[in-house]
Amino acid sequence: MGVTGPHTWRLRARLLVLGVVLVAFDAVAVAVAYGLAHLAVGLAPLLWSDPGGLFSVGFGTGLLVPVVVVGTPLVLVAQSVFGYRMTLREGLSGATDPSETTPDSIAAMRRKIDRQDAVQSVRKRVDRLAHTADMAPPDVSIVESATPNSFVASRPGERTLVVTTALVEALADEELDAVLAHELAHLKHGDSVVMTAAAFLPTVTDRCRAIAVGVLRRSFLTAWLFDTDGSADARTLIAGQFEIALVVFAVAVLPVVAVLSLASTACYRLLSRIREYAADAGAVAICGSPAAMASALETLTTDHRPDGDLRAAETGVRELCVLPHSIEDDPGDSGGSGGVAGRIGGGWANLHARLLPGSHPDIDDRLHALRDRQAAVDDADESTF
């Protein structure tokens, strides 16, 4: 049974919308980068103590349209290449293919052997399901993690399906097949390419925001203005002739990249929500059992629900996962250090939690849709008798 059906045109239209939104955000990002480049050039005279030359170059917009036209496809290429690498680096950090680990003890060797057996078992399942879906099987990697989850990352010519050891251990055979089919459906529909690329912009803009905050934290000028408790080395790290220019540029950049980070992350999460229902339906088309997919979701959310606020978790791989859990067992404290920096970090996390939508549909809504499909299957079976 293939994944295609009467709603194929809807899947194609949905994928087209995803692509249009991604291109629009790329164009905005290029325009913002163009404006910030002008700002940096305008502030350059401060580097050689020449305030009179500030903004002598001007903020001309004559090249804005050509820059956006040329820069947007270049950004798309960068997203496709580096978004895939970035996603796999984050998802596979700490545990990749077992052949790449070096056992330091008998226990480590046993974990390696167990994971290698699990990889072979999952690969066989994926090969069988991919054959059913009439598609080439992706590469398979297993991450040693206590959080049961899975995701796919792809770019043209490369596709990888990642599952955690906890997922393999938590699910029965039919449930595991359903989750793997869910991930294969993302590949079949083509939305995994768009989503892997879409993960690039929120991550890059948030890192730019963090860099700007770091400049302000380490600045002697801001340390003096806000009377922070940083060390002498930290206060003098960027002090000197670059001080004023860097601080002014960071102050100008921070709100811009913060807004772009929030907007791109909100779009990224909304795209993530849209694709999950279609992937659930695709899993049913491959496996033929809505009940198996529903049972898998119930198992994962009933016994393995994280304690933390999922919406406030760090953006990245979790938007690609079958459930909005972080792959990492201990994502760490994202709030930053104490003092002004700690308050800014905590405020940013709260802003994320308040303003951004969830990355996945409510689990009850997904279960309801799957149960409706199962009821339709049961009715069709009864009508044949």
ZAMARGU-4260 file (C-alpha; in steps of 0.2 Angstrom, whole numbers, plus 5000, padded with zeros to 4 digits):
<rodrens>
0) 5000/5000/5000 | 5007/5017/4995 | 5006/5033/5003 | 4998/5042/4989 | 4979/5044/4988
5) 4965/5056/4984 | 4972/5069/4995 | 4989/5070/4986 | 4985/5087/4979 | 4983/5093/4997
10) 5000/5087/5002 | 5008/5095/4987 | 4999/5111/4990 | 5004/5111/5008 | 5022/5107/5003
15) 5021/5122/4991 | 5015/5133/5005 | 5029/5128/5016 | 5042/5132/5003 | 5034/5149/4999
20) 5035/5154/5018 | 5053/5148/5019 | 5058/5158/5004 | 5049/5174/5011 | 5058/5172/5028
25) 5075/5170/5018 | 5071/5186/5008 | 5068/5196/5024 | 5084/5189/5032 | 5094/5194/5017
30) 5086/5212/5018 | 5090/5213/5037 | 5108/5207/5034 | 5110/5221/5021 | 5104/5234/5033
35) 5115/5228/5047 | 5130/5228/5035 | 5126/5246/5031 | 5125/5250/5050 | 5142/5241/5053
40) 5150/5251/5039 | 5143/5267/5046 | 5150/5264/5063 | 5167/5259/5056 | 5175/5277/5059
45) 5173/5274/5078 | 5186/5260/5076 | 5200/5273/5072 | 5192/5287/5083 | 5184/5297/5070
50) 5167/5301/5076 | 5165/5314/5062 | 5165/5301/5049 | 5150/5292/5056 | 5138/5285/5043
55) 5148/5295/5029 | 5145/5280/5018 | 5126/5282/5019 | 5112/5270/5020 | 5107/5269/5001
60) 5094/5256/4997 | 5097/5256/4978 | 5105/5239/4979 | 5093/5231/4991 | 5082/5223/4978
65) 5097/5215/4968 | 5105/5209/4984 | 5088/5201/4990 | 5086/5193/4973 | 5104/5186/4972
70) 5105/5182/4991 | 5089/5173/4994 | 5094/5158/4983 | 5111/5158/4991 | 5103/5157/5008
75) 5092/5143/5002 | 5107/5133/4997 | 5116/5136/5013 | 5101/5131/5023 | 5100/5115/5013
80) 5118/5111/5016 | 5121/5117/5033 | 5104/5114/5040 | 5105/5096/5037 | 5123/5095/5045
85) 5117/5106/5060 | 5102/5095/5063 | 5112/5079/5063 | 5125/5086/5074 | 5113/5092/5087
90) 5102/5076/5086 | 5117/5064/5086 | 5128/5073/5099 | 5135/5062/5112 | 5130/5045/5103
95) 5131/5041/5085 | 5134/5025/5076 | 5141/5012/5088 | 5156/5008/5077 | 5162/5026/5081
100) 5163/5024/5099 | 5178/5018/5109 | 5173/5007/5124 | 5181/5011/5140 | 5174/4997/5150
105) 5165/4981/5149 | 5148/4990/5152 | 5152/5002/5138 | 5156/4987/5127 | 5139/4979/5131
110) 5130/4995/5128 | 5139/4996/5111 | 5134/4979/5106 | 5116/4981/5112 | 5115/4997/5102
115) 5123/4989/5086 | 5110/4975/5087 | 5096/4988/5089 | 5103/4997/5074 | 5102/4981/5063
120) 5085/4977/5069 | 5078/4995/5065 | 5087/4995/5049 | 5078/4979/5044 | 5061/4987/5049
125) 5065/5003/5039 | 5070/4993/5024 | 5053/4983/5024 | 5042/4998/5027 | 5051/5008/5014
130) 5048/4994/5001 | 5030/4995/5006 | 5030/5014/5003 | 5039/5012/4987 | 5053/5022/4992
135) 5072/5021/4995 | 5076/5018/5013 | 5086/5031/5022 | 5101/5029/5033 | 5097/5024/5051
140) 5106/5030/5067 | 5102/5026/5085 | 5105/5039/5099 | 5107/5032/5116 | 5095/5043/5126
145) 5082/5040/5140 | 5069/5050/5130 | 5060/5040/5117 | 5059/5050/5101 | 5063/5049/5083
150) 5065/5062/5068 | 5071/5062/5050 | 5083/5075/5042 | 5086/5077/5024 | 5093/5087/5010
155) 5094/5082/4991 | 5103/5066/4990 | 5105/5063/5009 | 5092/5056/5021 | 5094/5050/5039
160) 5081/5043/5051 | 5086/5044/5069 | 5078/5035/5084 | 5083/5034/5102 | 5087/5018/5112
165) 5072/5022/5123 | 5060/5022/5109 | 5065/5005/5103 | 5064/4999/5121 | 5047/5007/5125
170) 5037/5001/5110 | 5030/4985/5104 | 5034/4979/5087 | 5018/4986/5078 | 5020/5002/5088
175) 5038/5004/5083 | 5033/5000/5064 | 5020/5014/5065 | 5032/5027/5072 | 5045/5022/5059
180) 5032/5023/5045 | 5027/5040/5052 | 5045/5046/5049 | 5046/5038/5032 | 5030/5047/5027
185) 5039/5064/5031 | 5052/5059/5018 | 5039/5053/5006 | 5029/5069/5007 | 5045/5079/5005
190) 5042/5090/5020 | 5057/5084/5029 | 5068/5093/5016 | 5059/5110/5019 | 5059/5107/5038
195) 5077/5103/5039 | 5081/5119/5029 | 5069/5129/5039 | 5078/5124/5056 | 5093/5134/5050
200) 5086/5152/5051 | 5079/5151/5069 | 5095/5143/5075 | 5106/5155/5067 | 5096/5171/5072
205) 5095/5165/5090 | 5114/5162/5090 | 5117/5180/5083 | 5105/5186/5098 | 5116/5176/5110
210) 5132/5183/5103 | 5125/5201/5104 | 5120/5198/5122 | 5138/5191/5125 | 5146/5207/5118
215) 5135/5217/5130 | 5139/5206/5145 | 5158/5207/5142 | 5158/5225/5138 | 5167/5237/5151
220) 5155/5251/5146 | 5139/5241/5150 | 5147/5233/5166 | 5151/5251/5172 | 5133/5257/5167
225) 5124/5243/5176 | 5137/5239/5189 | 5138/5221/5186 | 5149/5209/5195 | 5159/5202/5181
230) 5178/5199/5183 | 5191/5212/5178 | 5196/5200/5163 | 5178/5199/5157 | 5176/5218/5158
235) 5192/5222/5149 | 5190/5208/5136 | 5183/5219/5122 | 5187/5236/5130 | 5198/5248/5120
240) 5195/5257/5103 | 5182/5244/5098 | 5172/5246/5113 | 5159/5260/5108 | 5157/5253/5090
245) 5154/5235/5096 | 5142/5241/5110 | 5132/5252/5098 | 5131/5239/5085 | 5126/5225/5097
250) 5112/5237/5104 | 5106/5239/5086 | 5107/5221/5081 | 5099/5214/5097 | 5081/5219/5094
255) 5082/5215/5076 | 5088/5198/5077 | 5077/5195/5092 | 5062/5199/5082 | 5068/5189/5067
260) 5072/5174/5079 | 5054/5175/5086 | 5046/5176/5070 | 5056/5163/5061 | 5054/5151/5076
265) 5035/5154/5076 | 5034/5150/5058 | 5045/5135/5060 | 5034/5128/5074 | 5018/5131/5064
270) 5025/5122/5049 | 5029/5108/5061 | 5011/5107/5067 | 5004/5107/5050 | 5015/5092/5044
275) 5011/5080/5059 | 4993/5075/5054 | 4999/5071/5036 | 5013/5060/5043 | 5001/5051/5055
280) 4990/5048/5040 | 5005/5042/5030 | 5010/5030/5043 | 4993/5022/5043 | 4994/5021/5024
285) 5011/5012/5025 | 5006/5000/5040 | 4988/4999/5037 | 4984/5001/5056 | 4978/5017/5063
290) 4977/5008/5080 | 4995/5005/5080 | 5000/5023/5078 | 4988/5028/5091 | 4994/5015/5103
295) 5012/5021/5100 | 5007/5039/5104 | 4998/5034/5120 | 5013/5023/5126 | 5025/5037/5123
300) 5015/5051/5131 | 5008/5041/5146 | 5024/5033/5152 | 5037/5045/5146 | 5031/5063/5147
305) 5045/5075/5152 | 5042/5085/5167 | 5048/5102/5160 | 5038/5114/5149 | 5040/5108/5132
310) 5036/5124/5123 | 5050/5133/5132 | 5062/5119/5127 | 5076/5124/5115 | 5071/5126/5097
315) 5080/5114/5084 | 5078/5095/5083 | 5063/5094/5094 | 5052/5102/5080 | 5057/5088/5069
320) 5053/5074/5081 | 5037/5063/5082 | 5034/5071/5099 | 5040/5088/5106 | 5053/5081/5117
325) 5071/5086/5118 | 5083/5072/5112 | 5096/5076/5125 | 5093/5069/5142 | 5099/5085/5151
330) 5097/5100/5140 | 5105/5111/5153 | 5101/5128/5160 | 5097/5140/5146 | 5094/5154/5157
335) 5112/5160/5158 | 5122/5166/5173 | 5115/5177/5187 | 5114/5196/5188 | 5108/5206/5173
340) 5113/5192/5160 | 5103/5179/5170 | 5088/5190/5171 | 5089/5193/5152 | 5090/5175/5149
345) 5076/5170/5160 | 5065/5184/5152 | 5069/5178/5135 | 5064/5160/5139 | 5048/5166/5147
350) 5045/5176/5131 | 5047/5161/5121 | 5035/5151/5131 | 5022/5165/5131 | 5022/5170/5113
355) 5027/5155/5103 | 5015/5142/5098 | 5018/5123/5102 | 5028/5114/5089 | 5016/5099/5088
360) 4997/5097/5088 | 4989/5092/5104 | 4991/5074/5107 | 4973/5071/5110 | 4969/5079/5093
365) 4981/5067/5085 | 4973/5052/5094 | 4956/5058/5089 | 4960/5059/5071 | 4968/5041/5071
370) 4953/5034/5080 | 4942/5041/5067 | 4953/5033/5054 | 4952/5016/5063 | 4933/5017/5065
375) 4932/5020/5046 | 4943/5005/5043 | 4932/4994/5054 | 4916/5000/5046 | 4924/4996/5029
380) 4928/4979/5035 | 4911/4975/5041 | 4903/4981/5025 | 4913/4968/5016 | 4904/4954/5025
</rodrens>
